[in-house]
Amino acid sequence: MNRQLLAYAALMLAGTFISSVAQVLLKKASQREYGSFWKEYLNLRVIVAYGIFFVASLLAIFAYRVVPLSMGPILEATGYIYVTIFSVLIFREKLTPQKILALGLILAGIAVYALLG
């Protein structure tokens, strides 16, 4: 892999990571009670989360200038790993055997692509 591809792949991974942070913000926002429909959807956490999604989308678009289309979904699949880690650390969710199996399959897919792709 050349340096340019590595740099753009890292950019895509960064976008996937910040997208996962935005998902955490949305979940945090959903756990509160709001007085009205407008306050529920126009509060700081929700607005910031969608702003982060927008930036993450721009990063992905920019990264696809160099990252092969076949590699993009593999890099974006790391988001499931980030979200699972955040859910365990921040929301104290249980890491069930099914989640561990699913994460193992995701990691195996990434490894297969990296080794044979």
C-alpha positions as CSV (number, residue, x, y, z in Angstrom):
1,M,0.0,0.0,0.0
2,N,1.4,3.4,-0.9
3,R,1.6,6.3,1.5
4,Q,-1.2,8.3,-0.2
5,L,-3.6,5.4,0.1
6,L,-2.7,4.9,3.7
7,A,-3.3,8.6,4.4
8,Y,-6.7,8.6,2.8
9,A,-7.7,5.3,4.4
10,A,-6.7,6.9,7.8
11,L,-8.9,9.9,6.9
12,M,-11.8,7.5,6.2
13,L,-11.2,5.7,9.5
14,A,-11.2,9.1,11.3
15,G,-14.5,9.9,9.7
16,T,-15.9,6.6,10.8
17,F,-14.7,7.2,14.3
18,I,-16.3,10.7,14.6
19,S,-19.5,9.3,13.1
20,S,-19.5,6.8,16.0
21,V,-19.1,9.7,18.4
22,A,-22.1,11.4,16.8
23,Q,-24.1,8.2,17.3
24,V,-23.3,8.3,21.0
25,L,-24.4,12.0,21.2
26,L,-27.7,11.0,19.6
27,K,-28.2,8.2,22.0
28,K,-27.4,10.5,24.9
29,A,-29.9,13.0,23.6
30,S,-32.6,10.4,23.2
31,Q,-32.3,9.4,26.9
32,R,-33.6,12.8,28.0
33,E,-37.2,14.0,28.2
34,Y,-38.1,17.1,26.3
35,G,-41.0,19.5,26.7
36,S,-41.8,19.6,23.0
37,F,-41.2,18.1,19.6
38,W,-39.0,21.0,18.6
39,K,-36.8,20.8,21.8
40,E,-36.4,17.1,21.1
41,Y,-34.9,17.6,17.7
42,L,-33.4,21.1,17.9
43,N,-31.2,20.8,21.0
44,L,-27.4,21.2,21.1
45,R,-26.5,17.4,21.2
46,V,-28.7,16.6,18.2
47,I,-27.5,19.6,16.1
48,V,-23.8,18.8,16.9
49,A,-24.3,15.1,16.2
50,Y,-25.8,15.9,12.7
51,G,-23.0,18.4,12.1
52,I,-20.5,15.7,12.9
53,F,-22.3,13.3,10.5
54,F,-22.0,15.9,7.8
55,V,-18.3,16.3,8.4
56,A,-17.8,12.5,8.4
57,S,-19.6,12.3,5.1
58,L,-17.4,15.0,3.6
59,L,-14.3,13.1,4.9
60,A,-15.6,9.9,3.2
61,I,-16.3,11.6,0.0
62,F,-12.8,13.2,0.0
63,A,-11.2,9.8,1.0
64,Y,-12.9,8.0,-1.9
65,R,-10.8,10.1,-4.3
66,V,-8.0,7.6,-3.5
67,V,-9.5,4.8,-1.5
68,P,-10.8,2.0,-3.8
69,L,-14.5,1.5,-3.7
70,S,-14.0,-2.1,-2.6
71,M,-12.1,-1.0,0.5
72,G,-14.5,1.7,1.7
73,P,-17.1,-0.6,3.3
74,I,-14.3,-2.5,5.0
75,L,-13.0,0.7,6.6
76,E,-16.5,1.9,7.5
77,A,-17.3,-1.5,9.2
78,T,-14.9,-0.5,11.9
79,G,-17.7,1.8,13.1
80,Y,-19.5,-1.2,14.6
81,I,-16.4,-1.8,16.7
82,Y,-16.2,1.8,17.9
83,V,-19.9,1.9,18.7
84,T,-19.7,-1.4,20.7
85,I,-16.7,-0.1,22.7
86,F,-18.6,3.2,23.4
87,S,-21.8,1.3,24.4
88,V,-19.8,-0.8,26.9
89,L,-17.7,2.1,28.3
90,I,-20.3,4.9,28.3
91,F,-23.7,3.3,28.5
92,R,-22.6,0.2,30.6
93,E,-24.3,-2.1,28.1
94,K,-23.5,-5.8,28.4
95,L,-21.2,-7.4,25.9
96,T,-23.2,-10.6,25.1
97,P,-21.8,-13.6,23.3
98,Q,-23.8,-12.6,20.2
99,K,-22.1,-9.2,20.1
100,I,-18.7,-10.8,20.6
101,L,-19.4,-13.2,17.8
102,A,-20.5,-10.4,15.5
103,L,-17.4,-8.3,16.3
104,G,-15.3,-11.4,15.6
105,L,-16.9,-11.8,12.2
106,I,-16.3,-8.1,11.4
107,L,-12.7,-8.4,12.4
108,A,-12.3,-11.6,10.4
109,G,-13.8,-9.9,7.4
110,I,-11.4,-7.0,7.7
111,A,-8.5,-9.4,8.1
112,V,-9.5,-11.5,5.1
113,Y,-9.7,-8.3,3.0
114,A,-6.4,-7.1,4.3
115,L,-4.6,-10.4,3.6
116,L,-6.3,-11.5,0.4
117,G,-8.1,-8.4,-0.9
